Amino acid sequence: MDIKNLAFRLMGEQYTRMAIKRRDMLTWLYSVRHPYQYDASRYEGTFLTRKADYPYNKQVQAPVDRVIYVFWTGDNEITPNRMAGIRSLEKVSGVPVKLITPENLQSYIVDGDPLPEAYQYLSLVHRSDFLRGYFMYHHGGGYADIKTFRRSWVKAFDSLDASDDAFVIGYPEVGFLGAANQDMSTGNVKTDLHFHWRYLIGNGAFICRPHTQFTAEWYSESRRRLEDNAAKLKAHPAKDIFGTNADYPLSWSSMQGGIFHPLCLKFKDRLLKNKALKPSFKNYR
């Protein structure tokens, strides 16, 4: 029996927590000693080197709309915990909160850019993932997971409006386990997300300027992935909220974190951070 297994048998979950903290510290220190700089040659053949399919403004434009979008993409009833999360955001955020459901979604769809046919075959989680990119590109403003929030978003909106070049503001990623590289088998993107997670912002809450290079590349790649898998999705649609059926073709993070986090590295100098946007990750379902 090796030392790690022995330590786990003796300490249980405490050892796991200590190991995670140690890895967080080591990767953080590595990133401090070896600061990240985007180098396109490291990512040949990945979406990071592709041009956006949608146009974007080359300069920061007008103030961001002060609204926070939350998505409930199915006809299933919103659970009590989720409803409590929405109410908490309405209470503390300081800006209007708009719940987007199948009943009102169409009123936010932009003329000339309808939802792809394959959208209907996505899991409810992946529908939400796709809509994040769509809304942040076309509309901008805030996005929030349906979780509990405890602090105002007003200063975060103020910070983004006051910046001359920032694209996005969000809460700092929590650690190396938060980096959305678990579905990546190998490659420089996976490695760089692991060692440079300190540059990332979390997937669960953020505010974006619309029509930036960040949102254009994000939405372009999200749409590409959906359309590239359209035939497979039609043949093997999600059979539950999470798309857990074995033949469902999309991995968990492929429609959100697997796009969003690599772009956070690419545009790290155009991101702002505010801890007030961090939701609670406990008992939210």
JOFENSUL-V102124 format. One record per residue. N is the residue number from 1. OMEGA is omega in whole degrees, 0 to 359 (none if undefined). Layout:
N|OMEGA  N|OMEGA
This chain:
1|181  2|186  3|182  4|180  5|178  6|180  7|180  8|180  9|182  10|189  11|178  12|184  13|177  14|177  15|179  16|179  17|179  18|180  19|179  20|179  21|179  22|179  23|176  24|182  25|183  26|180  27|177  28|179  29|178  30|183  31|176  32|181  33|181  34|185  35|183  36|169  37|181  38|178  39|185  40|182  41|178  42|189  43|179  44|180  45|177  46|182  47|182  48|181  49|180  50|176  51|179  52|176  53|183  54|182  55|179  56|178  57|182  58|177  59|178  60|185  61|186  62|177  63|182  64|174  65|182  66|179  67|175  68|179  69|169  70|187  71|168  72|197  73|181  74|176  75|178  76|183  77|176  78|183  79|178  80|179  81|178  82|179  83|177  84|177  85|178  86|181  87|179  88|180  89|178  90|183  91|191  92|192  93|180  94|177  95|180  96|177  97|181  98|177  99|181  100|181  101|176  102|181  103|183  104|184  105|187  106|181  107|178  108|180  109|188  110|176  111|180  112|179  113|180  114|175  115|177  116|179  117|184  118|179  119|184  120|182  121|180  122|168  123|179  124|177  125|180  126|173  127|177  128|179  129|181  130|182  131|177  132|180  133|180  134|183  135|183  136|176  137|187  138|188  139|186  140|184  141|183  142|170  143|176  144|165  145|177  146|179  147|180  148|176  149|187  150|185  151|181  152|175  153|189  154|181  155|177  156|175  157|179  158|182  159|180  160|179  161|183  162|183  163|178  164|187  165|183  166|178  167|190  168|168  169|180  170|179  171|179  172|176  173|192  174|181  175|185  176|179  177|178  178|179  179|187  180|180  181|185  182|181  183|178  184|185  185|181  186|171  187|183  188|178  189|179  190|182  191|184  192|176  193|180  194|187  195|184  196|181  197|183  198|178  199|189  200|167  201|186  202|181  203|192  204|180  205|180  206|176  207|183  208|164  209|176  210|172  211|172  212|176  213|179  214|183  215|178  216|179  217|178  218|182  219|179  220|181  221|177  222|180  223|177  224|182  225|179  226|182  227|178  228|181  229|186  230|182  231|179  232|179  233|179  234|179  235|184  236|181  237|177  238|181  239|175  240|184  241|188  242|182  243|184  244|178  245|189  246|183  247|177  248|194  249|186  250|177  251|189  252|188  253|189  254|184  255|178  256|186  257|180  258|174  259|186  260|184  261|174  262|178  263|174  264|176  265|183  266|184  267|186  268|181  269|180  270|180  271|171  272|181  273|178  274|184  275|181  276|182  277|183  278|177  279|171  280|181  281|182  282|170  283|183  284|182  285|none
